[in-house]
C-alpha cells in the first residue's frame, strides 16, 4: 500500500474536526491497519487500550513495537505506572489533549483500540457520575468470591455485567459501587465533539481463535513469561497483576504455581477469545461502524480515503 496525503472534502473543512476510529476484537490486526491508515492520511495514532497505557506491560498487553510503528507517532502508550490504576476519566482527558495536539499540528488523529469503553468515552465525550470510593462497601465486597460479585452486578446493572471483564475483581467491585448508588448507569451525554469515521475489522470466530492462539504462542516465545517475572521482581504485586486482567492474571497464577505451563496457555487462549466476544458485543451496538473482514483491508483503506476526499460522511453521532 502506497502512502499519500488525501485532500479532505469540503464538508469536513466546515464541520467538527474529523477523527478516524479503528476498532475490533483483540488479535484481529487493528494496530497494523491503523499504521497503514495513518501513513496514508498523514496521521498520528492514539492507542485506546486500558493496559497499554502502562509502562513495562509490553508482551502481555500486545503492545505495538517501534519497528511495527513504521515511523508513525503513537500516543498514550507507556504513560502510567502499572502499580496504580489508570481510570477511564484520565484516559478521556489525556486522549482529548492528544487529539487537540495532533489537530494543531495539522495531522489526522487515528484512534485505535479494543477497549470499547475507552473509545466511546473519548470519541462520544461521555460524562460520568463522580462516585467517591465507598471503602466500607469495598471491604465487604472484597470478601465475596468472584462469581458472587458477578451475580451482584448482574442484579444491579445487567448491561454492565455483560460488558465487564468478569474475572477482574477490581473492576467488578467498582462497578457494583457505582451501581449501588445510581442503579443501572447510562452515560449522561453522548454528543461527540468530532466527526468520527468508524471502521471495524472482524473475522470468523474460528479464524479469530486461531489468530489468538498463534499470537499467544508468539508472545510466549518472545519472553512474555520473563516479563511477568520481571514485573513482580520490580515490585508489582500478584494482587495487582491479577487486577490487570487476562495475561497478567494468568501470569500471577503461573508464578505462584497455581496452574502449570500447559494449563496456562490453554486456559488463557480460551479466556482471550471470550474477551474478544465481549469486545464485539460492545462494538456491535454502534451502528455507525463500517465493518470489513481482515481479508478486505485494502478495501477498508480505500473506503477511508474516498470518504475523506468526498466529505461524504454520515457516520458521526
Backbone as a ProteinNet text record, in pm:
[ID]
protein_1_A
[PRIMARY]
XXXXXXXXXXXXXXXXXXXXXXXXXXXXXXXXXXXXXXXXXXXXXXXXXXXXXXXXXXXXXXXXXXXXXXXXXXXXXXXXXXXXXXXXXXXXXXXXXXXXXXXXXXXXXXXXXXXXXXXXXXXXXXXXXXXXXXXXXXXXXXXXXXXXXXXXXXXXXXXXXXXXXXXXXXXXXXXXXXXXXXXXXXXXXXXXXXXXXXXXXXXXXXXXXXXXXXXXXXXXXXXXXXXXXXXXXXXXXXXXXXXXXXXXXXXXXXXXXXXXXXXXXXXXXXXXXXXXXXXXXXXXXXXXXXXXXXXXXXXXXXXXXXXXXXXXXXXXX
[TERTIARY]
83.2	0	87.4	67.8	145	92.8	171.9	130.1	103.4	3.3	-26.6	-111.4	-112.9	-197	-324.5	-438.3	-563.7	-606	-685.8	-747	-880.5	-894.4	-1015.8	-1131.2	-1244.6	-1361.6	-1414.5	-1493.2	-1541.4	-1627.9	-1702.7	-1788	-1705.1	-1588.7	-1504.4	-1443.1	-1412.3	-1348.5	-1444.3	-1573.1	-1672.3	-1730.3	-1698.1	-1762.8	-1667	-1708.1	-1622	-1497.5	-1391.2	-1269.3	-1298.3	-1235.5	-1255.7	-1154.7	-1202.7	-1118.5	-1154.1	-1052.8	-1074	-1061.1	-1157.7	-1156	-1147.7	-1045.9	-1027.4	-1054.5	-1159.2	-1198.4	-1214.4	-1231.1	-1249.6	-1192.1	-1203.7	-1155.8	-1003.9	-952.6	-809.6	-759.2	-635.4	-565.3	-617.4	-703.7	-760.1	-672.4	-575.7	-484.6	-510.8	-572	-605.9	-482	-379	-260.2	-191.3	-170.3	-104.6	-189.4	-319.8	-407.4	-409.8	-410	-409.1	-283	-170.5	-46.2	-61.9	-123	-147	-234.1	-338.8	-428.1	-351.8	-277.5	-205.7	-103.8	-34.3	63.6	-4.7	-128	-199	-263	-289.4	-360.1	-274.7	-145.5	-56.1	-109.6	-130.8	-192.3	-100.1	-149.4	-82.9	-184.1	-134.9	-222.4	-235.6	-358.5	-387.9	-433.8	-361.8	-397	-507.9	-614.3	-726.4	-729.8	-633.7	-620.1	-595.3	-675.5	-672	-546.9	-466.9	-344.2	-217.8	-228.8	-110.8	-69.8	-153.4	-113.6	-1.5	13.9	109.5	249.5	348.8	487.7	521.6	602.7	657.7	557	433.2	334.9	335.6	433	458.7	404.2	469.3	426.3	290.2	267.2	139.8	21.4	41.2	-68.8	-75	23.1	25.6	60.8	143.3	178.5	258.3	228	298.4	444.3	535.1	677	714.8	832.2	881.2	892	939.7	952.5	815.6	716.6	582.6	515.3	558.3	501.1	537.9	648.3	693.8	702.1	749.7	771.5	648.7	533.3	411.1	408.5	395.9	389.1	266.9	287.1	180.3	168.9	46.8	20.4	-51.5	-33.6	-97.3	-49.6	73.8	143.4	246.1	259.3	365.9	358	238.3	224.3	190.3	174.4	133.4	208.3	220.7	282.5	181.7	223.8	130.6	92.3	162.7	133.1	8.9	-35	-152.3	-253.9	-379.9	-485.7	-498.6	-518.7	-538.9	-686.2	-758.3	-903.7	-946	-1070.2	-1125.5	-1138.1	-1164.4	-1172.9	-1038.4	-930.6	-796.8	-766.4	-806.8	-785.8	-861.8	-983.6	-1063.5	-992.6	-938.5	-865.8	-738.3	-657.7	-531.7	-555.7	-658.5	-689.4	-737.2	-820.1	-867.8	-752.1	-658.7	-541.6	-456	-442.4	-363.6	-428.4	-559.2	-630.2	-609.3	-620.8	-603.6	-463.4	-361.6	-224.6	-206.5	-259.9	-245.7	-313.3	-431.3	-502.3	-426.4	-367.1	-290	-171.8	-115.9	-3.2	-51.5	-183	-243.6	-224.8	-232.6	-228.2	-367.9	-385.9	-514.8	-508.7	-596.2	-597.5	-660.9	-591.3	-641.8	-645.8	-765.5	-783.3	-797.6	-717.7	-723.9	-722.8	-810.9	-810.3	-929.1	-916.7	-1023.9	-1097.5	-1054.5	-1124.9	-1239.6	-1356	-1469.7	-1511.3	-1502.1	-1540	-1450.2	-1321.2	-1226.6	-1254.2	-1276	-1302	-1425.1	-1533.7	-1657.6	-1644.4	-1574.9	-1556.5	-1486	-1388.6	-1312.2	-1389	-1442.7	-1498.3	-1643.4	-1715.5	-1852.8	-1861.3	-1745.9	-1738.5	-1836.2	-1834.8	-1926.8	-1899	-2004.6	-1994.6	-2041.5	-1961.5	-1993.5	-2015.6	-2099.6	-2119.9	-1992	-1967.6	-1847.9	-1881	-1842	-1873.6	-1746.7	-1748.5	-1632.7	-1625	-1506.3	-1491.3	-1571	-1640.6	-1712.7	-1631.2	-1541.9	-1446.7	-1512.6	-1620.3	-1691.6	-1753.1	-1815.3	-1873.5	-1764.2	-1654.3	-1544.8	-1492.2	-1481.4	-1430	-1520	-1652.4	-1747.4	-1738.4	-1730.7	-1728.1	-1600.8	-1489.1	-1362.2	-1362.4	-1456	-1464.8	-1545.7	-1616.1	-1700.7	-1620.2	-1657.4	-1592.3	-1630.3	-1551.2	-1571.7	-1708.3	-1754.1	-1884.3	-1998	-1982.9	-2084.7	-2085.3	-1966.5	-1959.1	-2028.8	-2008.4	-2072.5	-2224.6	-2275	-2420	-2474	-2399.2	-2443.3	-2452.1	-2352.7	-2354.5	-2466.9	-2491.1	-2598	-2733.3	-2753	-2877.8	-2890.2	-2777.6	-2779.6	-2776.4	-2697	-2679.1	-2650.5	-2756.1	-2737.1	-2651.5	-2667.8	-2590.1	-2441.5	-2404.2	-2263.4	-2204	-2283.1	-2232.3	-2194.3	-2258.6	-2226.3	-2099.2	-2071.2	-1960.3	-1828.5	-1836.5	-1717.8	-1638	-1509.2	-1425	-1470.2	-1535.9	-1598.3	-1499	-1372.4	-1269.5	-1190.6	-1218.3	-1143.1	-1215.2	-1169.4	-1238.3	-1238.7	-1129.5	-1123.2	-1232.3	-1247.8	-1349.4	-1490.3	-1507.4	-1637.9	-1680.5	-1589.5	-1621.3	-1651.9	-1575.2	-1601.4	-1737	-1770.6	-1899	-2014.7	-1999.2	-2103.4	-2116.6	-2004	-2002	-2083.4	-2063.7	-2136	-2283.7	-2310.3	-2449.3	-2529	-2463.6	-2532.2	-2586	-2511.3	-2551.8	-2649.2	-2625.8	-2703.3	-2797.4	-2782.4	-2857.9	-2791.1	-2864.1	-2804.2	-2754.9	-2629	-2567.6	-2577.1	-2616.5	-2609.3	-2526.3	-2445.2	-2371.5	-2467.8	-2430.9	-2519.8	-2532.1	-2425.5	-2433.5	-2348.6	-2386.1	-2305.6	-2293	-2281	-2264.1	-2115.7	-2077.9	-1935.8	-1890.4	-1773.6	-1716.1	-1644.9	-1646.8	-1574.6	-1669	-1623.3	-1682.5	-1604.4	-1668.2	-1597.4	-1625.4	-1518.4	-1527.6	-1491.2	-1593.5	-1576.4	-1546.9	-1441.4	-1406.7	-1378.9	-1444.2	-1423.2	-1361.2	-1268.7	-1210.3	-1264	-1298.8	-1351.5	-1310.6	-1342.2	-1319.1	-1407.8	-1411.5	-1491.8	-1436	-1524.6	-1486.7	-1370.3	-1374.8	-1267.8	-1134.8	-1142.2	-1020.9	-963.4	-1050.9	-1004.8	-943.4	-1002.4	-945.1	-802.4	-784.3	-651.2	-553	-597.4	-509.8	-471.7	-566.8	-539	-437.1	-455.1	-363.4	-222.4	-213	-82.2	-13.9	-91.5	-35	14	-60	-18.7	111.7	122.7	246.2	365.2	341.8	447.8	496.1	402.8	439.8	512.4	471.6	540.7	684.2	701.5	837.2	922.7	858.4	932.3	971.4	918.7	960.4	851.8	726.7	618.2	626.7	666.4	675.9	788	895.7	1003.3	955.4	868.1	811.8	732.6	653.7	578.9	674.9	780.5	877.2	942.4	979.9	1046.6	954.4	828.3	733	718.5	707.1	691.7	819.8	935.1	1061.9	1079.5	1018.4	1029.7	920.4	845.5	752.4	605.3	570	428.7	370.8	277.9	225.5	142.4	129.4	42.8	-100.5	-144.9	-281.8	-300.8	-202.2	-213	-205.3	-122.8	-116.6	-251.8	-317.1	-449.4	-549.2	-539.3	-631.5	-612.5	-491.8	-465.7	-529.9	-572.5	-655.1	-580.7	-656	-611.9	-467.8	-377.7	-242.6	-175.3	-192.6	-123.7	-188.4	-319.2	-385.8	-335	-332.5	-284.2	-134.5	-63.6	78.9	103	21.7	34.8	7.9	-95.2	-125.8	-12.6	46.8	157.2	277.8	311.9	427.2	407.4	282.4	254.5	240.9	245.8	235	92.8	-5.9	-145	-192.7	-125.5	-152	-17.8	-16.6	104.1	114.7	227.4	252.2	150.6	118.3	24.3	-114.9	-161.7	-292.1	-293.4	-182.5	-170.8	-203.8	-139.6	-157.7	-297.8	-345.4	-477.6	-588.6	-587	-694.1	-687.7	-566.7	-553.9	-604.8	-571.6	-621.4	-773.4	-832.4	-978.2	-1037.5	-972.3	-1023	-1008.6	-900.3	-883	-992	-1027.5	-1134.1	-1267.3	-1294.8	-1417.7	-1418.2	-1302.5	-1290.6	-1317.5	-1266.1	-1288.7	-1437.3	-1510.1	-1654.6	-1723.5	-1677.3	-1735.1	-1702.5	-1583	-1548.1	-1645	-1672	-1762.2	-1903.8	-1946.6	-2078.5	-2087.4	-1980.5	-1977.7	-1983.2	-1896.6	-1886.6	-2007.9	-2071.3	-2186.6	-2304.4	-2303.6	-2410.5	-2400.6	-2284.4	-2259.7	-2289.3	-2405.3	-2447.7	-2367.3	-2286.2	-2207.7	-2079.3	-2042.9	-1919	-1939.5	-1848.2	-1846.9	-1748.7	-1800.2	-1718.7	-1656.1	-1531.8	-1458.5	-1395	-1398.6	-1324.7	-1174.9	-1093.1	-949	-887.6	-959.8	-911.7	-939.4	-1008.6	-1051.1	-987.7	-866.8	-807	-777.8	-746.6	-726.2	-855.3	-967	-1096.3	-1127.7	-1090.3	-1114.9	-1034.2	-908.4	-825.5	-884.6	-927	-985.6	-1115.1	-1190.5	-1314.9	-1284.9	-1184.4	-1148.8	-1104.3	-1016.6	-964.4	-1075.8	-1164.4	-1271	-1369.2	-1398.6	-1489.3	-1428.6	-1300	-1233	-1229.3	-1197.8	-1187.5	-1323.5	-1428.1	-1561.1	-1631.2	-1588.5	-1660.7	-1797.2	-1814.7	-1943.8	-1948.6	-1971	-1963.8	-2094.7	-2158.2	-2284.5	-2278.4	-2157.9	-2146	-2126.7	-2112	-2089.3	-2218.8	-2202.3	-2319.1	-2319.4
-119	0	124.9	213.7	336.5	438.4	541	646.5	773.2	845.8	974.4	1053.5	1183.5	1268.1	1297.6	1261.3	1281.6	1427.4	1469.3	1600.9	1589	1660.1	1648.2	1719.5	1650.7	1706.4	1831.3	1911.8	2039.7	2025.3	1917.5	1901.1	1897.9	1830.5	1821.4	1956	2037.1	2165.3	2259.3	2234.4	2324	2267.6	2144.1	2078.4	2062	1979.9	1948.1	1873.6	1872.1	1800.5	1652.5	1597.8	1455.6	1370.5	1259.1	1159	1024	948.3	813.5	715.2	624.5	524.6	385	309	171.2	80.7	-1	-84	-229.5	-316	-457.9	-540.2	-671.9	-758.7	-770.3	-820.5	-842.1	-941.9	-924.4	-1014.9	-1009.3	-912.2	-907	-827.9	-752	-676.4	-527.7	-473.1	-329.6	-240.6	-277	-191.4	-174.1	-284.9	-277.5	-197.3	-219.7	-147.5	1.6	35.6	176.5	246.6	175.1	232.9	261.9	169.1	192	315.7	326.2	442.4	570.7	571	692	734.7	639	671.1	727	685.2	730	867.6	908.4	1035.5	1136.2	1109.5	1195.7	1209.4	1094	1092.9	1045.9	1057.6	1005.4	923.5	822.8	724.1	748.2	732.6	736.5	597.1	533.3	399.8	408.4	330.6	324.4	184.4	156.5	24.3	43.4	-22	1.8	-51.7	-133.1	-184.7	-133.7	-94.4	-45.4	95.3	158.1	286.2	266.3	142.7	118.7	87.9	142.5	114.5	-30.1	-91.8	-226	-338.7	-305.8	-408.3	-418	-490.1	-490	-614.8	-727.1	-850.4	-896.3	-882.9	-926.7	-848.6	-722.4	-639.2	-635.9	-699.3	-696.8	-560.9	-487.9	-350.6	-349.1	-255.5	-241.6	-204.8	-256.5	-227.3	-105.5	-50.8	63	27.3	-92.4	-136.2	-142.7	-194.6	-207.1	-71.8	29.8	163.8	226.6	183.7	228.8	382.2	440.7	585	667.6	604.9	678.9	707.5	832.8	864.1	799.9	743.3	683.1	755.5	777.5	847.6	756.7	786.7	717.2	573.1	550	426.6	460	372.2	386.3	518.9	558.7	688.9	676.9	553.8	537.8	422.8	429.1	320.2	206.7	83.5	-28.5	-53.7	10.3	-11	65.2	161.6	241.6	238.9	228.8	217.4	346.3	330.8	440.9	437.3	546.4	546.9	588.4	555	596.4	748.8	813.2	959.1	1021.9	962.2	1013.5	989.5	872.8	845.8	946.5	976.6	1072.4	1208.1	1251.3	1378.9	1372.5	1268.3	1256.8	1238.4	1160.6	1138.6	1265.5	1342.1	1468.6	1564.6	1568	1653.8	1608.5	1476.5	1424.1	1458.7	1444.7	1481.1	1628.6	1713	1857.4	1889.4	1821.3	1845.6	1800.4	1684.1	1632.5	1725.7	1773.6	1866.5	1998.8	2042.7	2167.2	2155.5	2033.9	2009.1	1979.3	1993.1	1969.5	1825.9	1735.5	1592.3	1533.7	1408.8	1340.5	1247.6	1264	1172.5	1038.5	930.1	794.9	721.9	697.6	627.8	478.8	397.1	253	179.3	81.1	4	-87.1	-179.1	-274.1	-251	-151.9	-121.2	-27.2	-85.9	-8.3	104.1	81.5	183.8	306.3	283.1	393	466.9	389.9	451.8	541	489.3	567.2	686	666.1	776.5	894	862.4	966.6	1029.3	946.9	998.3	1043.4	992	1037.2	1136.3	1169.6	1270.7	1240.3	1115.8	1075	1150	1177.5	1235.1	1130.2	1105.3	1000.6	1060.2	994.2	1043	1030.8	1128	1128.3	1057.4	930.3	849.3	829.8	881.6	866.6	723.1	676.2	540	517.9	404.8	363.1	250.7	287.6	190.1	82.9	116.9	16.8	-89.6	-45.7	-140.9	-224.1	-160.7	-233.8	-345.2	-315.2	-414.4	-536.9	-514.4	-626	-704.6	-631.7	-697.3	-777.1	-730.4	-799.8	-937.7	-961.3	-1092.7	-1192.4	-1143.2	-1229.8	-1296.5	-1418.8	-1482	-1408.6	-1427.9	-1353.8	-1379.9	-1506.5	-1535.4	-1465.8	-1444.3	-1371.4	-1223.3	-1169	-1030.4	-1014.8	-1111.5	-1107.8	-1109.8	-1198.5	-1205.7	-1076	-1017.4	-891	-780.5	-770.2	-667.9	-692.7	-819.2	-852	-807.1	-818.3	-772.6	-620.6	-552.1	-406.1	-339.7	-395.2	-335.1	-446.1	-509.2	-622.1	-588.4	-468.6	-432	-428.5	-365	-354.5	-491.4	-581.4	-714.2	-794	-765.4	-834.7	-780.3	-652.8	-586	-595.5	-613.4	-604	-734	-726.1	-844.4	-912.1	-1025.7	-1089.3	-1160.9	-1155.8	-1211.2	-1100.8	-975.7	-863	-810.4	-851.1	-817.5	-666.9	-600.1	-455.2	-382.9	-417.1	-351.6	-392.1	-518.3	-563.3	-486	-473.2	-403.5	-256.3	-193.4	-53.3	-37.2	-129.2	-122.7	-140.3	-232.4	-252	-128.1	-68.5	53	164.2	181.7	285.3	249.1	122.5	80.5	80.6	55.3	59.5	198.9	299.7	437.8	489.8	455.1	514.6	417.6	287	191.8	173.4	116.7	97.5	230.4	231.1	356.3	369	485.1	521.8	650.1	662.4	787.8	905.5	1013	1128.8	1200.7	1199	1256.5	1173.8	1172	1104	1192.6	1322	1414.5	1428.3	1392.4	1393	1530.1	1574.3	1698.5	1678.1	1553.6	1520.9	1462.7	1468.7	1388.7	1257.5	1150.1	1023.7	933.4	889.8	793.1	657	576.3	448.6	335.9	259.1	142.3	25.8	-88.1	-206.4	-320	-392.3	-513	-634.6	-738.5	-860.1	-981	-1097.9	-1222.1	-1329.4	-1445.8	-1555.6	-1603.2	-1659.1	-1699.8	-1798.7	-1898.2	-1997.2	-1934.9	-1840.8	-1770.4	-1690.2	-1623.5	-1542.7	-1631.1	-1746.2	-1840	-1877.1	-1906.9	-1945.4	-1829.9	-1709.2	-1592.5	-1564.8	-1580.8	-1559.1	-1660.4	-1788.4	-1893.3	-1871.9	-1837.7	-1815	-1692.4	-1586.9	-1464.8	-1490.4	-1569.8	-1602	-1680.8	-1780.7	-1858.5	-1769.4	-1678	-1587.8	-1499.8	-1450.7	-1364.8	-1444.1	-1568.6	-1653	-1677.7	-1708.6	-1730.9	-1604.8	-1488.4	-1362.3	-1322.7	-1394.7	-1366.1	-1313.9	-1342.8	-1290.4	-1340.3	-1466.5	-1519.5	-1450.6	-1418.1	-1341.7	-1202.3	-1147	-1015.6	-1021.7	-1128.1	-1144.1	-1147.8	-1226.3	-1238.4	-1104.1	-1033.3	-904.1	-802.7	-801	-709.1	-736.4	-863.9	-898.3	-868.9	-899.5	-869.8	-720	-638.3	-492.5	-431.8	-517.2	-465.1	-468.8	-527.2	-537.5	-660.3	-637.6	-746.5	-843.5	-965.7	-1062.2	-1010.5	-946.4	-893.5	-788.8	-703.3	-600.7	-665.1	-766	-836.4	-897.4	-956.5	-1013.7	-906.3	-789.5	-679.9	-629	-644.8	-600.5	-692.2	-809.7	-894.4	-981.2	-1077.8	-1166.5	-1216.5	-1179.8	-1235.7	-1217.1	-1101.3	-1073.9	-1149.2	-1169.5	-1251.5	-1394.9	-1450.1	-1586.6	-1595.4	-1488.4	-1484.7	-1492	-1422.2	-1427.3	-1568.4	-1632.4	-1769.2	-1864.7	-1845.1	-1930	-1912.7	-1788.6	-1762.6	-1818.1	-1818.5	-1871.8	-2023.3	-2084.8	-2228.9	-2281.4	-2193.9	-2236.4	-2306.8	-2281.7	-2354.2	-2386.7	-2493.2	-2530.5	-2459.3	-2477.2	-2407.7	-2446.3	-2574.7	-2617.5	-2560	-2568.1	-2512.5	-2361.8	-2297.4	-2153.1	-2115.3	-2181.5	-2145.7	-2181.9	-2299.7	-2343.2	-2253.8	-2232.8	-2155.4	-2009	-1956.4	-1816.2	-1791.9	-1879.1	-1863	-1864.8	-1953.7	-1961.1	-1833.6	-1782.2	-1661.3	-1537.7	-1530.2	-1417.9	-1420.2	-1539.6	-1549.6	-1504.1	-1538	-1491.4	-1339.4	-1284.7	-1139	-1076.9	-1139.7	-1089.2	-1086.6	-1186.4	-1188.6	-1074.5	-1044.7	-930.5	-799.2	-789.4	-670.3	-650.6	-758.1	-748.4	-713	-765.5	-729.1	-579.1	-523.1	-378.6	-301.6	-333.8	-255.7	-273.8	-389.6	-413.1	-321.7	-262.2	-167.8	-39	-12	112.4	91.4	138.7	118.2	201.6	294.3	380.2	312.9	199.2	132	60.1	83.9	10.2	-105.5	-228.1	-346.2	-404.2	-449.7	-516.5	-642.4	-749.7	-869.8	-840.6	-913.5	-887.2	-916.7	-988.6	-1012.2	-893.6	-790.9	-677.6	-546.3	-551.9	-428.7	-327	-373.7	-279.1	-203.8	-274.9	-210	-113.5	-152.6	-65.7	63.3	50.6	169.1	259.8	201.7	281	347.6	277.7	333.7	460.2	453.2	570.6	686	658.3	764.3	827.8	744.6	800.4	883.1	838.8	916	1051.2	1052	1177.3	1271.4	1218.5	1302.2	1358.7	1277.6	1320.1	1404	1386.8	1453.8	1392.5	1270.2	1202.8	1120	1185.6	1116.1	1133	1019	1024.7	939.9	897	802.7	866.7	1000.4	1061.5	1063.6	1082.5	1085.6	1214.2
0	0	0	-96.6	-100.8	-2.6	22.6	114.5	37.4	82.1	22.7	120	103.8	186.4	109.6	166.6	95.6	105.4	9.2	12.1	83.1	195.1	274.3	204.7	196.5	129	197	126.9	180.3	304.3	316.9	434.2	561.4	554.8	672	708.7	609.7	638.4	709.5	694.9	754.5	883.4	916	1028.9	1145.2	1240.8	1354.1	1306.3	1386.6	1346	1322.8	1221.8	1191.9	1266.4	1318.2	1382.4	1321.8	1283.6	1230.9	1346.2	1359.5	1466.6	1406.8	1448	1404.2	1524.1	1515.8	1629.9	1587.4	1686.8	1661.3	1774.5	1767.9	1875.5	1877.9	1986.6	2000.4	1896.9	1852.7	1760	1617.4	1584.8	1450.4	1352.9	1406.1	1319.4	1315.1	1419.1	1421.2	1417.9	1492.1	1502	1367.8	1296.4	1165.4	1067	1069.9	978.4	1011.1	1138.7	1178.9	1128.4	1129.5	1076.7	927.7	853.2	710.8	689.7	768.1	757.2	788.1	897.2	938.8	834.1	773.6	670	545.5	520.1	400.4	417.4	541.2	562.9	640.7	652.8	730.9	873.1	935.7	1067.6	1178.1	1299.2	1417	1495.1	1566.6	1628.7	1778.7	1826.8	1969.9	2009.9	2098.5	2144.8	2248.1	2226.8	2322.1	2381.3	2466.4	2527.2	2676.9	2758.1	2902.5	2970.6	2901.4	2963	2895	2769.2	2700.3	2746	2827.1	2887.2	2989	3038.9	3146.4	3092.9	3160.9	3128.8	3164	3080.8	3103.7	3083.5	3049.2	3013.2	2861	2809.1	2665.3	2596.6	2618.2	2552	2602.5	2730.8	2786.6	2734.9	2704.5	2654.7	2502.2	2436.3	2290.2	2233.5	2303.7	2264	2133.9	2047.5	1921.1	1946.6	1864	1878.5	1793.2	1820.7	1742.5	1594.3	1567.2	1428	1360.3	1431.5	1374.6	1354.1	1428.9	1412.1	1278.2	1221.6	1089.1	1080.8	1188.3	1188.6	1222.6	1243.6	1275.5	1426	1467.4	1611	1676.1	1795.6	1874.3	2007.8	2050.9	2176.5	2275.6	2403.6	2516.4	2533.4	2496.8	2532.2	2640.1	2740.3	2841.4	2916.8	2958.4	3025.5	3173.7	3224.9	3364.6	3429.7	3560.6	3635.6	3652.8	3629.1	3646.4	3791.8	3884	4025.9	4070.7	3989.1	4025.2	3911	3945.4	3844.7	3763.7	3635.3	3541.3	3501.9	3523	3506.7	3366.7	3331.8	3203.5	3197.1	3311.4	3313.2	3277.6	3328.6	3295.7	3148.2	3097	2955.2	2869.1	2907.1	2831.3	2824.9	2936.6	2940.6	2856.7	2877.8	2804.8	2655.2	2620.3	2480.2	2411.3	2478.8	2422.9	2399.2	2494.4	2478.4	2360.4	2343.5	2231.3	2097.8	2089.1	1965.9	1934.7	2036.6	2016.5	1964.7	2019.6	1974.8	1830.2	1796.8	1660.2	1560.5	1593.7	1505.3	1492.7	1601.3	1598.1	1503.1	1493.8	1403.2	1260.4	1237.8	1106	1059.6	1156.3	1127	1149.8	1105.5	1122.2	1243.4	1343.1	1457	1417.9	1451.4	1426	1559.7	1609.4	1736.9	1709.3	1776.4	1752.7	1885.7	1899.3	2022.3	2035.6	2130.5	2154.3	2284.4	2362.7	2486.7	2452.7	2426.1	2377.3	2469.2	2598.2	2695.6	2680.7	2657.9	2639.8	2508.7	2401.7	2271.3	2278.4	2334.5	2341.6	2435.8	2548.1	2641.7	2575.1	2488.7	2421.1	2305.3	2217.6	2092.6	2104.8	2203	2224.4	2339.5	2397.3	2502.8	2615.7	2661.3	2767.2	2897.1	2969.9	3104.3	3203	3304.5	3400.1	3539.4	3619.8	3756.5	3837	3920.7	4004.4	4136.1	4144.4	4261.9	4343.9	4465.7	4553.2	4606.1	4636.9	4688.5	4816.8	4824.3	4944	5007.7	5098.3	5150	5235.4	5304.1	5384.2	5293.8	5183	5088.2	5022.7	4985.2	4922.1	5012.8	5141.3	5235.7	5239.4	5235.3	5234.9	5104.6	4992.5	4862.9	4842	4895.5	4878.1	4942	5035.7	5099.6	5017	4915.3	4833.9	4722.8	4684.5	4568.6	4441	4337.2	4212.7	4151.1	4153.7	4092.7	4165.9	4296.1	4371.8	4332.9	4304.6	4258.9	4124.2	4035.6	3904	3920	4008	4030.2	4088.3	4180	4240.9	4136.2	4051.6	3948	3848.6	3815	3721.2	3773.9	3903.2	3964.8	3959.5	3981	3988.7	3851.4	3759.8	3626.8	3526	3471.1	3379.2	3258.1	3201.6	3083.2	3114.2	3223.2	3259.4	3290.5	3347.1	3381.8	3257.2	3144.4	3019.8	2955.9	2979.2	2911.5	2987.4	3119.2	3202.8	3198.8	3227.3	3244.7	3374.3	3363	3478.1	3569.6	3535.2	3624.1	3694.4	3658.7	3714	3837.6	3954.1	4078.9	4106.4	4070.6	4094.9	4017.1	3890.1	3808.3	3850	3889	3935.8	4060.3	4153.9	4278.5	4252.3	4164.5	4132.2	4063.1	3972.4	3903.2	4001.4	4097.3	4198.8	4285.6	4318.9	4399.6	4332.6	4202.5	4129	4115	4078.5	4057	4187.1	4299.9	4429.1	4457.2	4415	4440	4335.2	4208.2	4099	4027.4	4051.6	3972.3	3837.4	3739.3	3606.1	3549.4	3508.3	3463.2	3312.1	3267.4	3127.2	3118.6	3016.8	3001.5	2999.9	3065.5	3074.4	2941.2	2859.8	2726	2631.1	2506.1	2404.5	2280.6	2300.6	2189.7	2159.1	2038.3	2005	1958.4	2004	1953.2	1819.9	1768.5	1646	1540.2	1415.1	1308.3	1307.4	1349.8	1365.1	1245.3	1181.4	1072.5	1131.5	1155.5	1224.6	1125.6	1153.3	1073.1	1167.5	1141.1	1223.9	1144.7	1207.7	1148.4	1222.6	1147.8	1209.5	1126.6	1177.1	1103.3	1164.4	1100.7	1152.4	1286.4	1368	1503.1	1503.2	1416.4	1414.4	1372.6	1278.9	1236.5	1351.9	1425.9	1538.6	1646.6	1672.6	1769.7	1731	1603.2	1554.5	1568.8	1535.2	1544.2	1689.7	1779.7	1922	1972.1	1935.6	1980.2	1924.3	1796.5	1734.8	1793.8	1815.4	1873.4	2015.3	2090.7	2226.6	2226.8	2139	2130.7	2092.7	2001	1957.5	2072.9	2152.7	2266.4	2373.6	2393.9	2491.1	2446.5	2317.8	2264.7	2276	2264.3	2269.5	2411.5	2512.6	2650	2741.4	2713.3	2795.8	2940.6	2958.8	3094.1	3172.3	3103.7	3167.8	3205.4	3122.5	3154.3	3284.9	3304.6	3429.5	3548.8	3536.6	3645.7	3675.5	3569.6	3586.5	3655.1	3614.9	3676	3825	3860.2	4001.8	4079.6	4020.7	4087.3	4110	4022.9	4034.9	4122.2	4191.3	4290.9	4255	4141.4	4106	4176.7	4266.5	4348.2	4265.2	4314.9	4248	4242	4347.3	4350.2	4241.7	4223.9	4119.4	3980.9	3965.1	3837.6	3803.9	3901.3	3877.5	3837	3899.5	3868.2	3725.9	3671.6	3534.5	3431.1	3472.5	3388.2	3288	3234.4	3127	3144.9	3054.6	3057.3	3192.8	3254.1	3380	3496	3490.3	3591.5	3585.4	3463.6	3448.4	3477.1	3446.8	3477.9	3626.8	3706.2	3851.6	3902	3846.5	3887.8	3852.2	3734.6	3692	3783.9	3815.4	3900.9	4041.4	4087.9	4221.8	4222.1	4104	4095.9	4104.7	4084.5	4094	3966.8	3855.5	3731.2	3665.8	3586.5	3515.2	3381.9	3315.5	3189.4	3081.6	3070.8	2968	2994	3118.4	3153.7	3134.4	3165.8	3147.4	3003.6	2909.8	2769.8	2719.8	2755.7	2709.2	2763.7	2893.8	2956.9	2918.3	2903.5	2866.6	2725.2	2631.3	2494.3	2491.8	2570.2	2576.9	2637.3	2741.4	2807.3	2717.7	2640.6	2548.2	2441.9	2394.5	2294.9	2353.5	2477.9	2543.1	2554.5	2585.6	2591.5	2455.2	2348.9	2213.2	2179.6	2224.8	2200.7	2274.6	2395.8	2469	2397.7	2340.8	2263.7	2146.8	2074.7	1960.5	2004.5	2117.7	2170.3	2193.1	2246.5	2271.7	2140.4	2047.1	1923.8	1833.4	1837.9	1750.9	1785.8	1902.2	1937.9	1857.2	1803.1	1730.7	1582.6	1539.5	1400.1	1301.9	1350.4	1262.6	1212.9	1272.2	1233	1100.6	1006.9	880.1	896.6	888.2	916.5	791	806.4	699.5	755	676.6	713.1	699.9	774.9	771.9	635.1	550.3	414	322.7	374.3	293.2	337.4	392.8	445.3	335.3	214.2	103.9	74.2	76.5	55.7	169.3	291.2	406.4	395.1	352.3	333	226.2	115.1	7.7	53.4	136	190.5	270.8	357.3	438.3	349.4	253.5	167.8	84.3	32.4	-51.4	30.5	151.4	235.3	273.3	299.9	334.4	214.1	99.6	-20.6	-61.8	-47.1	-89	16.4	142.7	250.3	271.6	221.8	230.2	356.3	469.2	596.8	671.2	703.7	775.1	902.2	937.8	1048.7	1183.8	1190.8	1321.7	1400.5	1533.2	1619.3	1699
[MASK]
+++++++++++++++++++++++++++++++++++++++++++++++++++++++++++++++++++++++++++++++++++++++++++++++++++++++++++++++++++++++++++++++++++++++++++++++++++++++++++++++++++++++++++++++++++++++++++++++++++++++++++++++++++++++++++++++++++++++++++++++++++++++++++++++++++++++++++++++++++++++++++++++++++++++++++++++++++++++++++++

